[in-house]
Amino acid sequence: MLQTAPVNMEKALSTKLRARGINMTFTRDGVSTNVLENVDLEVNEGEFVCLLGPSGCGTSTLLNIAAGFLRPTSGEVTIDGDAVTGPDPRRIFVFQERGVFPWLSVEGNIDFGLFKLPGEERRRRIAHYIKMVGLQGFEKAYPGELSGGMKQRLEVARA
C-alpha cells in the first residue's frame, strides 16, 4: 500500500499538481482492498518527480487518479488549481502499457493535445513529430495496424 508522509519544503515555484487526502479502495466480490491511504503530494512547476514502488503498491492507481481516469474513494487532485474530474487533453501520460487511442489515426492521436493551436501550426507539429519518431507513411493508419514498437513511438509523439 502506498503511503506518504507530509514533507515541509520551501516553495520557490508555483504548485502544478496537488493531491490531498487521496484514498482508494477497490472492492471485488465483496472484498475491499485499500490501495492508497491518505496520500498527499505536491509537485511544483518545473519539478521532475518519479514515483517508485513494488508492483501492486498503488503508483499506477495514483497516476490514473491524477490523469482523471479513476476517481478516488476520497480526496482531491488539482492541476493548476482546477479539480481533476476526468481525462483532459492538456494532461498526457505515457503509460507502461501502451495507451494510444485505438479510434484515432496516427495523426489523430498526435493532434489530440494540440486542439488550441491554429490549423496550420497543428499540421506542422503533427508532421514534425511523425518524422521525429519515424512513422512517415503511417499518418492515416490506426493503432491496430501498427506494430508494438510503432505504437510506443506514437505514444511518445502524442505526449
KOLVEX-849102 format. One record per atom (N, C-alpha, C, O): residue number from 1; x, y, z. Coordinates in Angstrom, 1 decimal, decimal comma, always signed. Each point is the difference from the previous one (the first is absolute). Layout:
REM KOLVEX-849102
> NUM:X:Y:Z
...
END
This chain:
REM KOLVEX-849102
> 1:+0,9:-1,2:+0,0
> 1:-0,9:+1,2:+0,0
> 1:+0,9:+1,2:+0,0
> 1:+0,9:+0,1:+0,8
> 2:-1,2:+0,9:-1,7
> 2:+0,8:+1,2:-0,1
> 2:-0,5:+1,0:+1,1
> 2:-1,2:+0,3:+0,1
> 3:+2,2:+0,2:+0,7
> 3:-0,3:+1,0:+1,0
> 3:+1,0:+1,0:-0,1
> 3:+1,2:-0,3:-0,3
> 4:-1,5:+1,6:+0,5
> 4:+1,0:+1,0:+0,1
> 4:-0,2:+0,8:+1,3
> 4:-1,0:+0,0:+0,6
> 5:+2,1:+0,6:-0,3
> 5:+0,1:+0,8:+1,2
> 5:+0,1:+1,5:-0,4
> 5:+0,7:+0,3:-1,0
> 6:-1,3:+0,6:+1,7
> 6:+0,1:+1,4:-0,4
> 6:+1,4:+0,5:+0,1
> 6:+0,7:-0,4:+0,9
> 7:-0,3:+1,2:-1,9
> 7:+1,4:+0,5:+0,0
> 7:-0,1:+1,5:-0,1
> 7:-0,7:+0,5:-0,9
> 8:+1,3:+0,2:+1,8
> 8:+0,0:+1,5:-0,1
> 8:+1,3:+0,4:-0,8
> 8:+1,1:-0,2:+0,5
> 9:-1,4:+0,9:-1,6
> 9:+1,1:+0,4:-0,9
> 9:-0,3:+1,5:-0,4
> 9:-1,1:+0,4:-0,1
> 10:+2,2:+0,3:+0,0
> 10:-0,1:+1,4:-0,5
> 10:-0,7:+0,0:-1,4
> 10:+0,5:-0,8:-0,9
> 11:-1,5:+1,6:+0,6
> 11:-0,7:+0,1:-1,3
> 11:+0,6:+1,1:-0,8
> 11:-0,3:+1,2:+0,3
> 12:+1,2:-1,5:-1,2
> 12:+0,6:+1,0:-0,9
> 12:-0,8:+0,2:-1,3
> 12:+0,0:+1,0:-0,6
> 13:-0,8:-2,1:+0,3
> 13:-0,7:+0,0:-1,3
> 13:-1,5:-0,2:+0,3
> 13:-0,4:-0,4:+1,1
> 14:-0,4:+0,7:-2,1
> 14:-1,5:-0,1:+0,2
> 14:-0,3:-1,5:+0,0
> 14:+0,6:-0,8:-0,7
> 15:-1,7:+0,5:+1,4
> 15:-0,4:-1,4:+0,1
> 15:-0,8:-0,4:-1,3
> 15:-0,9:+0,8:-0,4
> 16:+1,4:-1,8:-0,3
> 16:-0,6:-0,5:-1,2
> 16:-1,1:-1,1:+0,3
> 16:-1,1:+0,1:-0,5
> 17:+1,5:-1,0:+1,3
> 17:-0,9:-1,2:+0,4
> 17:+0,0:-0,1:+1,5
> 17:+1,0:+0,1:+0,6
> 18:-2,2:-0,2:-0,1
> 18:-0,2:-0,2:+1,4
> 18:-1,0:-1,1:+0,3
> 18:-1,1:+0,0:-0,6
> 19:+1,5:-1,0:+1,3
> 19:-0,9:-1,1:+0,5
> 19:-0,1:+0,1:+1,5
> 19:+1,0:+0,1:+0,7
> 20:-2,2:-0,1:-0,2
> 20:-0,3:+0,1:+1,4
> 20:-0,9:-1,1:+0,5
> 20:-1,1:-0,1:-0,5
> 21:+1,6:-0,6:+1,5
> 21:-0,9:-1,0:+0,6
> 21:-0,5:-1,1:-0,9
> 21:-1,2:-0,4:+0,1
> 22:+2,0:+0,0:-1,1
> 22:-0,4:-1,0:-1,0
> 22:-0,1:-1,4:+0,7
> 22:+1,0:-0,5:+0,5
> 23:-2,2:-0,1:-0,6
> 23:-0,2:-1,3:+0,4
> 23:-0,7:-0,8:-1,1
> 23:-0,8:+0,6:-0,7
> 24:+1,2:-1,8:+0,5
> 24:-0,6:-0,8:-1,1
> 24:-0,1:-1,4:+0,5
> 24:+0,9:-0,7:+0,5
> 25:-2,2:+0,2:-0,5
> 25:-0,3:-1,3:+0,4
> 25:-0,7:-0,7:-1,2
> 25:-1,0:+0,5:-0,6
> 26:+1,5:-1,7:+0,2
> 26:-0,7:-0,8:-1,0
> 26:-0,8:-1,1:+0,7
> 26:+0,5:-0,6:+0,9
> 27:-1,7:+0,4:-1,4
> 27:-0,8:-1,1:+0,5
> 27:-0,3:-1,0:-1,1
> 27:-0,5:+0,4:-1,0
> 28:+0,8:-1,7:+1,3
> 28:-0,3:-1,0:-1,0
> 28:-0,5:-1,2:+0,7
> 28:+0,6:-0,5:+1,0
> 29:-1,7:+0,0:-1,4
> 29:-0,6:-1,2:+0,6
> 29:-0,2:+0,2:+1,5
> 29:+0,2:-0,9:+0,8
> 30:-0,6:+2,1:-0,4
> 30:-0,3:+0,3:+1,4
> 30:+1,3:+0,2:+0,8
> 30:-0,1:+0,2:+1,3
> 31:+1,3:-0,3:-1,9
> 31:+1,2:+0,2:+0,8
> 31:+0,6:+1,4:-0,4
> 31:+0,2:+0,3:-1,1
> 32:+0,0:+0,5:+2,2
> 32:+0,6:+1,3:-0,3
> 32:+1,5:+0,0:+0,3
> 32:+0,5:-0,6:+0,9
> 33:+0,2:+1,3:-1,8
> 33:+1,5:+0,1:+0,1
> 33:+0,3:+1,5:-0,1
> 33:-0,2:+0,7:-0,9
> 34:+0,8:-0,2:+2,0
> 34:+0,5:+1,4:+0,1
> 34:+1,3:+0,0:-0,8
> 34:+1,0:-0,7:+0,4
> 35:-0,9:+1,5:-1,4
> 35:+1,2:+0,2:-0,9
> 35:+0,7:+1,2:+0,4
> 35:+1,3:+0,0:+0,0
> 36:-2,0:+1,1:+0,2
> 36:+0,6:+1,3:+0,3
> 36:-0,6:+0,5:+1,3
> 36:-1,2:-0,1:+0,2
> 37:+2,0:+0,5:+0,7
> 37:-0,5:+0,5:+1,3
> 37:+0,6:+1,3:+0,4
> 37:+1,2:+0,1:+0,3
> 38:-2,1:+0,9:-0,3
> 38:+0,4:+1,4:+0,4
> 38:+1,2:+0,5:-0,7
> 38:+1,0:+0,5:+0,7
> 39:-0,9:-0,6:-2,0
> 39:+1,1:+0,5:-0,8
> 39:-0,1:+1,5:-0,2
> 39:-1,0:+0,5:-0,5
> 40:+2,1:+0,2:+0,8
> 40:+0,1:+1,4:-0,3
> 40:+1,3:+0,2:-0,9
> 40:+1,0:-0,6:+0,3
> 41:-1,2:+1,3:-1,3
> 41:+1,1:+0,2:-0,9
> 41:-0,1:+1,4:-0,6
> 41:-1,1:+0,5:-0,4
> 42:+2,3:+0,2:+0,3
> 42:+0,0:+1,3:-0,7
> 42:+1,1:+0,1:-0,9
> 42:+1,2:-0,4:+0,4
> 43:-1,4:+0,7:-1,7
> 43:+1,0:+0,1:-1,0
> 43:+0,0:+1,5:-0,5
> 43:-1,0:+0,5:-0,5
> 44:+2,1:+0,1:+0,6
> 44:+0,1:+1,4:-0,4
> 44:+0,5:+0,1:-1,5
> 44:+0,6:-0,9:-0,5
> 45:-1,0:+2,0:-0,1
> 45:+0,4:+0,2:-1,4
> 45:+1,5:-0,1:-0,2
> 45:+0,8:+0,5:+0,8
> 46:-0,4:-1,3:-1,8
> 46:+1,4:-0,2:-0,3
> 46:+0,6:-1,2:+0,7
> 46:+1,1:-0,3:-0,4
> 47:-1,8:-0,3:+1,3
> 47:+0,6:-1,1:+0,8
> 47:-0,2:-1,3:-0,9
> 47:-0,9:-0,1:-0,7
> 48:+1,8:-0,8:+0,9
> 48:-0,1:-1,3:-0,6
> 48:-0,1:-1,0:+1,1
> 48:+0,8:-0,1:+0,9
> 49:-1,9:-0,6:-0,9
> 49:-0,4:-0,9:+1,1
> 49:-0,1:-1,5:-0,5
> 49:-0,5:-0,2:-1,1
> 50:+1,0:-0,7:+1,9
> 50:-0,1:-1,4:-0,4
> 50:-0,6:-0,8:+1,2
> 50:+0,4:+0,2:+1,1
> 51:-1,5:-0,9:-1,4
> 51:-0,6:-0,9:+1,0
> 51:+0,6:-1,4:-0,1
> 51:-0,1:-0,6:-1,1
> 52:+0,6:+0,1:+2,1
> 52:+0,6:-1,3:+0,0
> 52:-0,7:-0,9:+1,1
> 52:-0,3:+0,5:+1,0
> 53:+0,2:-1,7:-1,3
> 53:-0,5:-1,0:+1,0
> 53:-0,2:-1,3:-0,6
> 53:+0,0:-0,2:-1,3
> 54:-0,1:-0,8:+2,1
> 54:-0,2:-1,4:-0,5
> 54:-1,3:-0,2:-0,7
> 54:-0,9:+0,8:+0,2
> 55:+0,8:-1,8:-1,0
> 55:-1,2:-0,3:-0,8
> 55:-1,2:-0,1:+1,0
> 55:+0,1:-0,7:+1,0
> 56:-1,2:+1,4:-1,3
> 56:-1,2:-0,1:+0,8
> 56:-0,1:+1,0:+1,2
> 56:-0,9:-0,1:+0,8
> 57:+1,9:+1,0:-0,7
> 57:+0,0:+0,9:+1,1
> 57:-0,9:+1,3:-0,2
> 57:-0,2:+0,7:+1,0
> 58:-0,3:-0,5:-2,2
> 58:-0,9:+1,1:-0,3
> 58:+0,6:+1,1:-0,8
> 58:-0,7:+1,0:-0,2
> 59:+1,9:-1,0:-0,3
> 59:+0,5:+1,0:-0,8
> 59:-0,8:+0,3:-1,3
> 59:-0,3:+1,1:-0,3
> 60:+0,0:-2,2:-0,4
> 60:-0,8:+0,2:-1,2
> 60:-1,4:+0,5:+0,3
> 60:-0,6:+0,8:-0,8
> 61:+0,0:-1,2:+1,9
> 61:-1,3:+0,4:+0,5
> 61:+0,0:+1,5:+0,2
> 61:-0,9:+0,8:-0,4
> 62:+2,0:-0,3:+1,1
> 62:+0,1:+1,4:+0,3
> 62:+0,1:+0,8:-1,4
> 62:-0,6:+1,1:-0,1
> 63:+1,4:-1,6:-0,8
> 63:+0,2:+0,7:-1,3
> 63:-1,4:+0,0:-0,8
> 63:-0,3:+1,0:-0,6
> 64:-0,4:-2,1:+0,7
> 64:-1,3:+0,0:-0,7
> 64:-1,0:+0,9:+0,6
> 64:-0,9:+0,6:-0,7
> 65:+1,0:-0,3:+2,0
> 65:-0,9:+0,9:+0,7
> 65:+0,5:+1,4:-0,4
> 65:-0,9:+0,9:-0,3
> 66:+2,2:-0,6:+0,2
> 66:+0,5:+1,3:-0,4
> 66:-0,4:+0,3:-1,4
> 66:-0,2:+1,2:-0,4
> 67:+0,1:-2,2:-0,5
> 67:-0,3:+0,2:-1,4
> 67:-1,5:+0,1:-0,2
> 67:-0,5:+0,5:-1,0
> 68:-0,3:-0,8:+2,0
> 68:-1,5:+0,1:-0,1
> 68:-0,6:-1,3:-0,5
> 68:-1,2:+0,0:-0,3
> 69:+1,9:-1,1:+0,2
> 69:-0,5:-1,3:-0,5
> 69:-0,7:-0,7:+1,2
> 69:-0,9:-0,8:-0,3
> 70:+1,2:+1,1:+1,5
> 70:-0,6:-0,6:+1,2
> 70:-0,4:+1,1:+0,9
> 70:+0,7:+1,0:+0,1
> 71:-1,8:-1,2:+0,6
> 71:-0,4:+0,9:+1,1
> 71:+0,4:-0,6:+1,3
> 71:-0,3:-1,2:+0,3
> 72:+1,0:+1,9:+0,6
> 72:+0,4:-0,5:+1,3
> 72:-1,2:-0,3:+0,9
> 72:-1,1:+0,6:-0,2
> 73:+1,2:-1,5:+1,1
> 73:-1,1:-0,3:+0,9
> 73:-0,2:+1,3:+0,9
> 73:-1,2:+0,3:+0,3
> 74:+2,3:+0,4:+0,0
> 74:-0,2:+1,3:+0,6
> 74:+1,3:+0,8:-0,2
> 74:+1,0:-0,6:-0,4
> 75:-1,1:+1,9:+0,6
> 75:+1,2:+0,9:-0,3
> 75:-0,2:+0,7:-1,3
> 75:-1,0:-0,2:-0,7
> 76:+1,9:+1,1:+0,3
> 76:-0,1:+0,8:-1,2
> 76:+1,4:+0,2:-0,6
> 76:+1,0:+0,1:+0,7
> 77:-1,0:-0,1:-2,0
> 77:+1,2:+0,4:-0,8
> 77:-0,4:+1,3:-0,8
> 77:-1,0:+0,1:-0,6
> 78:+2,0:+0,8:+0,7
> 78:-0,2:+1,2:-0,8
> 78:+1,3:+0,2:-0,8
> 78:+1,1:-0,3:+0,4
> 79:-1,3:+0,9:-1,6
> 79:+1,1:+0,4:-0,9
> 79:-0,3:+1,4:-0,4
> 79:-1,0:+0,4:-0,5
> 80:+2,0:+0,4:+0,8
> 80:-0,1:+1,5:-0,2
> 80:-1,2:+0,5:+0,8
> 80:-0,6:+1,0:-0,5
> 81:+0,3:-1,6:+1,6
> 81:-1,1:+0,5:+0,8
> 81:-1,4:-0,5:-0,4
> 81:-0,9:+0,2:+0,8
> 82:+0,8:-0,9:-1,9
> 82:-1,3:-0,5:-0,5
> 82:-0,1:-1,5:+0,4
> 82:+0,9:-0,8:-0,2
> 83:-2,0:+0,4:+0,8
> 83:-0,3:-1,3:+0,4
> 83:+0,1:-1,0:-1,3
> 83:-0,6:+0,4:-1,0
> 84:+1,2:-1,5:+1,2
> 84:+0,0:-1,0:-1,0
> 84:-1,3:-0,8:+0,1
> 84:-0,2:-0,7:+1,0
> 85:-0,6:+0,7:-2,0
> 85:-1,3:-0,7:+0,0
> 85:-0,1:-1,0:-1,1
> 85:-1,0:-0,8:+0,0
> 86:+2,0:+0,7:-0,9
> 86:+0,0:-0,9:-1,1
> 86:+1,2:+0,2:-0,9
> 86:+0,7:+0,9:+0,3
> 87:-0,6:-1,7:-1,3
> 87:+1,2:+0,2:-0,9
> 87:-0,1:+1,3:-0,7
> 87:-1,1:+0,6:-0,2
> 88:+2,2:+0,0:-0,2
> 88:+0,1:+1,3:-0,6
> 88:+1,2:+0,0:-1,0
> 88:+1,0:-0,5:+0,4
> 89:-1,2:+1,0:-1,6
> 89:+1,1:-0,1:-1,0
> 89:+1,2:+0,8:+0,4
> 89:+1,1:-0,1:-0,6
> 90:-1,2:+1,0:+1,7
> 90:+1,2:+0,7:+0,5
> 90:+0,9:-0,9:+0,8
> 90:+1,1:+0,4:+0,4
> 91:-1,6:-1,5:+0,0
> 91:+0,8:-1,0:+0,8
> 91:+0,2:-1,2:-0,8
> 91:-0,9:-0,8:-0,2
> 92:+2,1:+0,6:-0,2
> 92:+0,4:-1,2:-0,7
> 92:+1,0:-0,9:+0,8
> 92:+1,0:+0,6:+0,5
> 93:-1,3:-1,8:-0,4
> 93:+0,9:-0,9:+0,7
> 93:+0,5:-1,1:-1,0
> 93:-0,8:-0,4:-0,8
> 94:+2,1:+0,0:+1,0
> 94:+0,5:-1,1:-0,8
> 94:+0,0:-1,2:+1,0
> 94:+0,9:+0,0:+0,9
> 95:-1,8:-0,9:-1,1
> 95:-0,1:-1,1:+1,0
> 95:+0,9:-1,2:-0,4
> 95:+0,4:-0,1:-1,2
> 96:-0,2:-0,7:+2,1
> 96:+0,8:-1,2:-0,2
> 96:-0,6:-0,9:-1,0
> 96:+0,7:-0,5:-0,9
> 97:-2,0:+0,3:+1,0
> 97:-0,7:-0,8:-1,0
> 97:-0,6:+1,1:-1,0
> 97:-0,6:+0,9:+0,4
> 98:+0,9:-1,2:-1,7
> 98:-0,4:+1,1:-1,0
> 98:-1,4:+0,5:+0,2
> 98:-0,9:-0,7:+0,3
> 99:+0,8:+2,0:-0,4
> 99:-1,2:+0,7:+0,2
> 99:-0,5:+0,9:-1,1
> 99:-0,6:+1,0:+0,2
> 100:+0,9:-1,4:-1,5
> 100:-0,5:+0,8:-1,1
> 100:-1,5:-0,2:-0,1
> 100:-0,5:-1,0:+0,4
> 101:-0,1:+2,0:-1,0
> 101:-1,5:-0,1:-0,2
> 101:-0,3:-0,8:-1,3
> 101:+0,4:+0,4:-1,1
> 102:-1,0:-1,6:+1,3
> 102:-0,2:-0,9:-1,2
> 102:-0,9:+0,5:-1,0
> 102:+0,0:-0,4:-1,2
> 103:-0,9:+1,4:+1,5
> 103:-1,0:+0,5:-0,9
> 103:+0,6:+1,2:-0,8
> 103:-0,7:+0,6:-0,9
> 104:+1,9:-0,2:+1,2
> 104:+0,7:+1,1:-0,7
> 104:+1,1:-0,5:-0,8
> 104:+0,8:-0,9:+0,4
> 105:-0,6:+1,5:-1,6
> 105:+1,2:-0,3:-0,8
> 105:+1,3:+0,5:+0,6
> 105:-0,1:+0,7:+1,1
> 106:+1,2:-0,9:-1,7
> 106:+1,3:+0,5:+0,5
> 106:-0,1:+1,5:+0,1
> 106:+0,3:+0,6:+1,0
> 107:-0,8:+0,1:-2,1
> 107:-0,1:+1,4:+0,0
> 107:-1,0:+0,4:+1,1
> 107:+0,3:+1,0:+0,7
> 108:-1,4:-1,7:-0,5
> 108:-1,0:+0,4:+1,0
> 108:+0,5:-0,1:+1,4
> 108:-0,3:+0,8:+0,8
> 109:+1,1:-1,9:-0,5
> 109:+0,6:-0,1:+1,3
> 109:+0,9:+1,1:+0,3
> 109:+0,0:+0,6:+1,1
> 110:+0,9:-0,2:-2,0
> 110:+0,9:+1,1:+0,2
> 110:-0,8:+1,3:+0,1
> 110:+0,4:+0,9:+0,9
> 111:-1,4:-0,7:-1,7
> 111:-0,8:+1,2:+0,0
> 111:-0,8:+0,2:+1,3
> 111:-0,4:+1,1:+0,3
> 112:+0,2:-2,2:+0,5
> 112:-0,9:+0,1:+1,1
> 112:+0,3:+1,1:+1,0
> 112:-0,9:+0,7:+0,5
> 113:+2,2:-0,4:-0,2
> 113:+0,3:+1,0:+1,0
> 113:+0,3:+1,3:-0,6
> 113:+0,4:+1,0:+0,7
> 114:-0,6:-0,8:-2,0
> 114:+0,3:+1,2:-0,7
> 114:-1,2:+0,9:-0,4
> 114:+0,1:+0,9:-0,8
> 115:-1,2:-1,2:+1,5
> 115:-1,3:+0,6:-0,4
> 115:-0,1:+1,5:+0,1
> 115:-0,8:+0,6:-0,7
> 116:+1,7:+0,0:+1,5
> 116:+0,0:+1,5:+0,1
> 116:+0,8:+0,7:-1,1
> 116:-0,1:+1,2:-0,1
> 117:+0,9:-1,9:-0,6
> 117:+0,8:+0,6:-1,0
> 117:-0,7:+0,2:-1,3
> 117:-1,0:-0,7:-0,4
> 118:+1,4:+1,7:-0,4
> 118:-0,7:+0,2:-1,3
> 118:+0,4:-1,1:-0,9
> 118:+1,0:-0,7:+0,1
> 119:-1,9:+0,4:-1,1
> 119:+0,1:-1,1:-0,9
> 119:+1,4:-0,2:-0,7
> 119:+0,5:-1,2:+0,1
> 120:+0,1:+2,2:-0,6
> 120:+1,2:-0,2:-0,7
> 120:+1,2:-0,4:+1,0
> 120:+0,8:-0,8:-0,3
> 121:-0,9:+1,4:+1,5
> 121:+1,0:-0,3:+1,0
> 121:-0,2:-1,5:+0,5
> 121:+1,0:-0,7:+0,2
> 122:-2,2:+0,3:-0,1
> 122:-0,3:-1,4:+0,4
> 122:+0,6:-0,9:-1,1
> 122:+0,7:-1,0:+0,4
> 123:-1,0:+1,3:-1,7
> 123:+0,5:-0,9:-1,0
> 123:+1,5:-0,1:+0,0
> 123:+0,6:-1,0:-0,3
> 124:+0,1:+2,2:+0,5
> 124:+1,4:+0,0:+0,0
> 124:+0,6:-0,8:+1,1
> 124:+0,9:-0,8:-0,1
> 125:-1,5:+0,9:+1,3
> 125:+0,5:-0,8:+1,2
> 125:-0,3:-1,5:-0,2
> 125:+0,9:-0,8:+0,3
> 126:-2,0:+0,5:-0,8
> 126:-0,3:-1,4:-0,3
> 126:+1,0:-0,6:-0,9
> 126:+0,6:-1,1:+0,3
> 127:-0,3:+1,8:-1,4
> 127:+1,0:-0,5:-1,0
> 127:+1,4:-0,1:+0,7
> 127:+0,7:-1,0:-0,2
> 128:-0,4:+2,0:+1,0
> 128:+1,3:+0,0:+0,7
> 128:+0,2:-1,3:+0,9
> 128:+1,0:-0,6:-0,1
> 129:-2,1:+0,4:+0,9
> 129:+0,1:-1,2:+0,9
> 129:+0,0:-1,3:-0,7
> 129:+0,6:-1,0:+0,5
> 130:-1,4:+0,9:-1,5
> 130:+0,0:-1,2:-0,8
> 130:+1,3:-0,3:-0,5
> 130:+0,5:-1,2:+0,0
> 131:+0,2:+2,2:-0,6
> 131:+1,4:-0,2:-0,5
> 131:+0,9:-0,3:+1,1
> 131:+0,9:-0,9:-0,1
> 132:-1,0:+1,6:+1,2
> 132:+0,9:-0,2:+1,2
> 132:+0,0:-1,5:+0,5
> 132:+1,1:-0,5:+0,4
> 133:-2,3:-0,1:-0,4
> 133:+0,0:-1,4:+0,5
> 133:-0,1:-1,0:-1,1
> 133:-0,1:-1,2:+0,3
> 134:+0,4:+1,6:-1,5
> 134:+0,1:-0,9:-1,2
> 134:-1,3:-0,7:-0,4
> 134:+0,0:-1,2:-0,3
> 135:-1,1:+1,9:+0,3
> 135:-1,3:-0,6:-0,4
> 135:-0,5:+0,6:-1,3
> 135:-1,2:-0,1:-0,3
> 136:+2,1:+0,6:-0,5
> 136:-0,4:+0,5:-1,4
> 136:-0,6:-1,1:-0,8
> 136:+0,5:-1,1:+0,1
> 137:-1,5:+1,4:-0,8
> 137:-0,7:-1,0:-0,8
> 137:-1,2:-0,7:+0,8
> 137:-0,7:-0,8:-0,6
> 138:+0,7:+1,0:+1,9
> 138:-1,1:-0,6:+0,9
> 138:-0,9:+1,0:+0,6
> 138:-0,7:-0,3:+0,9
> 139:+0,7:+1,5:-1,5
> 139:-0,8:+1,1:+0,5
> 139:-1,5:-0,3:+0,2
> 139:-0,6:+0,4:+0,9
> 140:+0,0:-1,1:-1,9
> 140:-1,4:-0,4:+0,0
> 140:-0,3:-1,3:+0,7
> 140:-1,2:-0,4:+0,0
> 141:+2,3:-0,3:+0,4
> 141:-0,2:-1,4:+0,6
> 141:-0,6:+0,1:+1,4
> 141:+0,2:+1,0:+0,7
> 142:-0,9:-2,0:-0,3
> 142:-0,6:-0,1:+1,3
> 142:+0,9:-0,9:+0,9
> 142:+0,7:-0,8:-0,6
> 143:-0,7:+1,0:+1,9
> 143:+0,9:-0,8:+0,8
> 143:-0,1:-1,6:-0,2
> 143:+1,0:-0,6:+0,1
> 144:-2,2:+0,1:-0,5
> 144:-0,1:-1,4:-0,3
> 144:+0,9:-0,4:-1,2
> 144:+0,2:-1,2:-0,2
> 145:+0,2:+2,1:-0,6
> 145:+0,8:-0,3:-1,2
> 145:+1,5:+0,2:+0,3
> 145:+0,8:-0,1:-0,9
> 146:-0,4:+0,5:+2,1
> 146:+1,3:+0,3:+0,3
> 146:+0,7:-1,1:+0,9
> 146:-0,8:-0,8:+0,7
> 147:+2,1:+0,6:-0,8
> 147:+0,7:-0,9:+0,9
> 147:+0,0:+0,6:+1,4
> 147:-0,3:+1,1:+0,2
> 148:+0,7:-2,0:+0,8
> 148:+0,1:+0,5:+1,3
> 148:+1,0:+1,1:+0,2
> 148:-0,3:+1,0:+0,7
> 149:+1,5:-1,1:-1,4
> 149:+0,9:+1,1:+0,1
> 149:-0,5:+1,3:-0,6
> 149:+0,3:+1,1:+0,5
> 150:-1,0:-1,2:-1,6
> 150:-0,6:+1,1:-0,7
> 150:-1,0:+0,7:+0,9
> 150:-0,1:+1,2:+0,1
> 151:-0,7:-2,0:+0,6
> 151:-1,0:+0,6:+1,0
> 151:+0,7:+0,7:+1,1
> 151:-0,4:+1,1:+0,4
> 152:+1,5:-1,6:+0,1
> 152:+0,8:+0,7:+1,1
> 152:+0,5:+1,3:-0,5
> 152:+0,0:+1,0:+0,7
> 153:+0,6:-1,0:-2,0
> 153:+0,5:+1,2:-0,5
> 153:-1,1:+1,1:-0,3
> 153:+0,1:+1,2:+0,2
> 154:-1,3:-1,7:-0,6
> 154:-1,2:+0,8:-0,1
> 154:-0,4:+0,7:+1,3
> 154:-0,3:+1,2:+0,1
> 155:+0,4:-2,0:+1,0
> 155:-0,4:+0,5:+1,3
> 155:+1,0:+1,1:+0,4
> 155:-0,4:+1,0:+0,6
> 156:+1,7:-1,2:-0,9
> 156:+1,0:+1,0:+0,3
> 156:-0,3:+1,3:-0,8
> 156:+0,1:+1,1:+0,6
> 157:-0,4:-1,3:-1,9
> 157:-0,3:+1,2:-0,8
> 157:-1,2:+0,7:+0,5
> 157:+0,0:+1,3:+0,0
> 158:-1,0:-2,0:+0,4
> 158:-1,2:+0,6:+0,5
> 158:+0,3:+0,8:+1,3
> 158:-0,5:+1,1:+0,2
> 159:+1,3:-1,7:+0,7
> 159:+0,3:+0,7:+1,3
> 159:+0,8:+1,3:-0,3
> 159:+0,4:+0,7:+1,0
END
